[in-house]
Amino acid sequence: MSNYEGAFVPGSDIVIAGAAEGPLKGLTLAVKDLFDLAGHVTGCGNPDWARSHTPALRHARAVQLLLDAGAEVVGKTITDEISLGLLGRNQFEGTPLNPKAPDRVPGGSSSGSASAVASGKADIALGTDSGGSVRTPASFTGIYGLRPTLGRIPIEGMMVQSPSFDTVGFFCRHADLLPLLGDLLLDVATRVEGKVESVLVATDAFALGEGPIAASAPLLTTRLDRLGLPWREISLAEGRLATWVESQRLLQMAEFGATFAPWVDRCVPRFSIEVGRSLTMASLLDQNRLPAARAVRAEVKARLDTLLEGRHLICIPTTPILPPPRDDGLADMRRAVDRITEMTSIAGLTGLPQINLPLGEAGGIPFGLSLIGWRGGDEVLLDMARRLEAAA
């Protein structure tokens, strides 16, 4: 299978049996190559990372939880280099197929995991999400994808990029699996229960969408009407979304710059132009800009917590754009990443849970809408996705 078609890391052939019995018995699991699998090197999408690291001694905690439930690991999936990407391109291992739009990128950095699930090569998959790396490929490939509340799924054995942003996320094609996966992976002690009172449709977020995405809110609201759930329109950012995006960019850059600098200095690794550019910009970041960015983060967290108080959910487009063509140039790809972060920075900056709902299609190309939930309310999001799928 060529890299163009493949979801899995070239040259790897990994199968790990799950428990003999369990709720996931008979289901296959793909694992992003940021998670440890015992006896294998976690390559993180870069040959020099793989060269400079030794095989893992044990499975990542999230992997182990799913193995214990009976799932069978069927391979490690391609990621953008060291998880620094939102489009799914990897110059060393290839760009996984977007099964729903083969001439378009699959989205990243959990590109291979989304591709594996969307193509049916795996029933479920693990990914990671710092700045949109589960939500973006879920939207681009037309599947479900959860970024959980920060800290609700254990990250032990996962390569950490930006500690105050990094989450373990997961993908599946069918919403009836979502509550089960949540029961297996989400920390019960930090669960915050409640009944959804209404859904807040962020008109300013939809206004940023291109073409059909801008007008796509009825894809969700008609289903809410069928379920008898009230909804209303709001302005989410009140004209400050660009400030939110910039604050997320600065804070995440500072963190991944600090994470990777010692390794870069020690190993002098090879990078694509885009990843090298990101790390160079991180090394040149003016640290005096960070206190203001942290203040914005606190302001945004307070703003969203207030909106969600009383058990509301917020609806936004998962991304404001359709997946870009695979053969777009670097300048176009860079602009696409900037556009994507207009939406993905919201939950990333605040640590809130967000789920992609594969509701949209434009000329056969998928796009998603998202629900953002209250802190610790992940299970409610998963159940809501199941209910909305049934209301189609």
N, C-alpha and C positions, 0 to 999 in steps of 0.2 A: 504493500500500500504506500503510495507516495505521501510525502509530508503535506501536500496540498489537501489530501483527503483525510489525513490522520488526525485523530483527537489525542492519540497517545504518544508518549515520548519515543522517538525513533530508537530502535535497538533494544528497547526494554520489553521484557516478556514476563510479566508478574501476575501470578494468580495466587491468592491467599484465601483458603477456605474459611468460612465463618463457622459459628457454633452449629452443632448438629440440629438444634431446635431454637426457635425464636421468632418474633413477629416479622423479621425481615427474611426469613428462610425462603430461598428461591429467587431473591432479588440480587442483582449485580450492582456493584459499587465502583465508580471511578474516583480516583484520588488525585487532586492537583499536586504537582511536583514541588510543593512547598511543605508537604506533610511527611513526616518520617514513616517509613515502613521498615521494620526490623530486617537487618541484613543487607539493606540497599542504601546507596548514597542518595541523599536528597539534592537533586541537581539545580533546582530553582531557575531552570531555563537558561543557564549560562555554563559553558563547558569549563571555565576556570573556577567557578564555584564548585562544580562537581569534582574537579581535580584537587581542590584544596580542602576538601572535607572527607571524612571517613564514613563508612556505613553506619546507619543508625543501630542502636542497641535494642530499641523497642519501638513499637508502633506509637504514633501520635495518639493522644488520649481520645480525640474525636473519632479516629479510625477504629480504635479498640472498642469503643462503645457500639459502633455499628457492626463490627465483627461479632461481638458478644451477642448481638441480636439476630445473628444468622446471615447477614449479608456476606457476599463473596466479592472480594476485591478482584477486579479484572484488569487493572493497569493503572499506571501513573500518567497523568495528562499534562499536555503542554501548557506552559504559562508564559506570559511576557517575561522577558529577562528580569530576574530578581524582583518580580511583581511590579515593576515600574512601567505600567502601561494600561490603557483602557480600550485598546482596539483589537488585541489578540495576535499581533504580528510578532514573530520571533525569527530573527535572521539565521539562527543556528539550527533550530529544530523545525522550522516551517510554520505556516499559518494554518491552523485547523480549519476545516470546512464549516461554513455556515449552512447546515442542511436545508434551511428554509429559503435561503437566498445565496446560492453558490457563488455568485459574482461579487458578494459583499463580505466584509470582514465579520468575524463572529463576535467581536467584542472581547475585552480582556479585563484584568489579566488572567481570570479563570476561564480562558478561552477553550481549552481542551475539555474541561469538565462540562461546560455548557454544550459543546459540540457532541460529546459522547452521549449525553442524555437526549438532546434534540434529535440525534440520528438513530436512537434506539440501541446504541452499543452498550449502554448502561441504563439501569432503571433509575438510579440515584447517583449523585456525585457530590463530593466535597470541594468547596472553593474557599477563597479568602476574600475579604472585602475591607479595604482601607478607605479608598476614595471613590468606590463604585465598581469594584472588580467582580462582584457577583451580580449586582443589579444590571449593569450594562450588558454583559453577554446574555443574561436571561431575557432582557428586552429584545436584543438583536436576533436571538435565535427562537423566540416564541415559546419560552417555557417558564415555569415558576422558579423564583430564586429569592431566598431570604437572606438579608443582612440582619442579624439579631441585635438586640440591645448589647452595647459594649460590655463584654465580660460574661455574658450568659452562657456561652459555650466555651469549654476549656481550650486554651491555645497551647498547652504543653505538647511539645514535639512539632510545632509549626514554626516555620521561619518567620520571625517577626520583623516587619519593616518599620512601622511607625506605631509605637506602643499605645498611644492614646487614641488611635484610629482603628487598629487591626481587629478584625473579627473573623471567626470561622463561619462560613455560610454554606448553604446547600441548595441543590437543584433537584427538580423532578418534573415529569411531564403531566402528572395527574394530581389534582388537588387533594384527592382523598388520602394521599400518602403524607401530606404536610403535617397534620396533627400528630401522626405516629412518629415522624422524624423529630418533631418538637419534643414529644414525651421522652424520647431516647437521648437527646442531645442537650436540651436546655436545663440549666440549673434550677431546680425546684425552689430552692431557698430564696431566690431573687425574683420569683414570679409575683406579678401584681395583677390580680384578677379584676374583673369588672365587666359590665354589660355595655355594649356600644350604644351610646345615646344618639349620635348623629355622625355624618361624614361632612367634613369641611372641604369644599372644592376650591383650590387655590387658583383663582382666575389669573393672577399675575404670573404664575408658573406656566399655565397653559398658553398665555399670550406670547411666551418665548418660543413655543413650538413651531416647527416648520410645517407648512401645508396641512395635511390631514391631522397631524398631532395637535395643532392648536385648537381644532374643533372636535376633539375626541372625547371630551368629558361625558357625553351621553352614553358612550359605550359602558361606562360604569353606572351612571345615575339611573338609566333605565332598569338595570338589574336591582339597584337599591329600591326603586319604586316597587318592583315585583315582590321584594322581601318585606316591604312595609317599613323600610328604614329611612328616616328623614335625612335630608342633606340641605346644605345651603352654601352659597358662594362667599368667599372671603378674599382679602388681600393678605397673602402670607407674609411677605417681607416688607411691605409698605415702602417700596422704592429703594430698599437697602440690599437687595440680593447681590449686587456686584461686590459690595463690601464683605458680605458673608463669604463669597467665593474666594476673594483674595485672602481673607484671614485663614480659611481652610488650606489654601495653597501654601502660604508661608509656614504655618505650623507643621503641616505634613512634610514639607521640604526640610525643615529644620530637623525633624525626627529621623527621616530616612537618611539624610546626610550624615547624622551622628552614628546611625546604625552601620552604614557601609564604609565609612572613611577608614577605619583601621584595616579592614580587609583589602580595600583598594590600595592603600599604602604598602601593605605587606605583599600582595600577590600581583599587582599591576595587571589586572585582568583585561581581556578584550570585551568591548561593548559595541552595540549598535550606535549609530550617530545620536539617536534620540535619547537613549539611556545615558550615554556619556555626557550629553548636554544637560540632562536633569541633574546628574551628580556634580557636574562642574558648577551649575547654578547654585546648588545646595552648598557647595564649599565656599561660594562667594557671598552667601546670604548675610545681610546686615542684621546682626543679632538684636540691634536696638529697635528693630521693627516688631519684634515678637511680643513685647508687653501689650501693645495696642491690639494685636491680633488675638491675644488671650482675653482681653477685655471684650472684644466683639464676640468671641465664643461664649463667654458667660452671658452676654446680653441675648444672644440667639437662643441659648438653652433656656433662659428664663422666658423668652417670648413663646417658644414652642411648648414648653411645659404648661404655660398658662392657657394656650389655645387647646391643648389636649386635656386639660383638667376637666373633670366631669365626664370622662370617658368618651371623648370624641376621637375620630381618625381624620387624617389629612390626606387628600387625594392630589397627586401631581403626576405629570408625565414622568416615566422613569428616565428617559432621555428626551431632549427637545428635538433630536434629529433621528433620521433613519440611519441604519448602518451604512457607512461609506463604502464605495467600491473598493475592491481589493487592490486595484492598480493605481489608486490615488497617490499623488506625490507627497513628499514630506510636509510641504507647506499646508496642503489641504488636510492632511492627517493631524497636524498640530492644531489647526483651527477646529477640527472635529472634537479633539480632546477638550479644548477650551469650552466648546459648547456643551459637551456632556457634563462637565463639572458644574455648570450652572444649576443642574438638578441634583447631582449626586452629592454635592457638598453639604446639602441641608442635613441629611441624617448623619453623614460622616462627621460634621463639625459638632453635632449635638449628642452623638452616641445613641440615637434612637433607633428602634427597629423599623425596617422597611421591607415590604414584599412586592416583587414584580408580579403583575397579573397579565398574562399573555392575551390581551383582549383586542389588540389593534392589528390592522393589515392595510397596506397601501400598495396597490398593484402587485399583490403577492408577497410583499416584503413585510415582515412582522415588526411590531413595536408594542411596547407595554405601557400600562398605567400602573401607578404605585399607590399603596396605602402606607402611610407612616403612622405608627402607633405610639402609645405612651410608654414611658420607660418601664421595662419589665412586662409589657403587655404583648409579648411575642405570640403566645398561644392564642390570643384573641385574633391577631392578624391571620394566623394559620387557619383558624376555624372560619373566619370571614371569607378567606379565599375559597375554601371548600363550599361554603354556602353560595357564593357568587357564581362559581362554576355550575352548581346545580340549578341556578336561576337563569341559565342561558336560554 
